[in-house]
Amino acid sequence: MRPLTDNRPKPLLHLAGKPLIQYHLEALAKAGITKVIINHAWLGEQIEAFVKTGNQFGLEVEYSAEQEALETGGGICKALPLLGTEAFLVINGDVWTTMDVGSYQLPEGKLAHLVMVDNPDQHLEGDFHLIKGEVDDIGEPKLTFSGIGIYHPTLFDNCPTGRFSLPVLLRKAMEKNLVSGEHYQGHWYDIGRPARLAELEQKILKGDMT
């Protein structure tokens, strides 16, 4: 996302008049979620300065600061002491969606529940196969993991230290049939390039994303 992120972390990039992270916080509050943990690395102090305690969004926010970006897997592992012993929802900071994030549940006996979406143009090969509510890494066709999922803390038992990708653990759990999922077909965007951010902004301003 450079040069947009040279002096601003990605979650604070503006989209149709407000920072990207604000969309997530408002969606979480609307879903009835009250406690939020934000992990950050690059220019994370700017995120803390904007969100503060979260009270203005009706939330209670704590922070897990990283000296270097640990990716999703490493970031969750570092934040585990703040997350408690129950299943928790994770939303990647660089996606935008209109989905009801409070509508998803972790099925009994599963360690992860993934929200899958249609493959975008920049990722036509997809990530995982979804069939009858189960997610695996073998079957075809594959859908794209939205970056939104629910996880049980035991998924991260004996997780690697430092930086690592979440799919490392997900694939191990898939081998034991411990990962479920569902297909979301509403609005979802991976904001990984300035052009995609600009395209989404135009659609929001035109009212195409409601």
Buried (B, 14 or more C-beta within 10 A) or exposed (E): BEEBBEEBBBBBBEBBEEBBBBBBBBBBBEBEBEBBBBBBBEBBEBBBEBBEEBEEBBBEBBBBBBEEBBBBBBBBBBBBEEBEEEBBBBBBBBBBBBBEBBEBEBEEEBBBBBBBBEBBEEBEEBBBBBEEEBBBBEEEEBBBBBBBBBBBBEBBEEBEEEBBBBBEBBBBBBEEEBBBBEEBEEBBBBBBEBEBBEEBBEBBEEEEBE
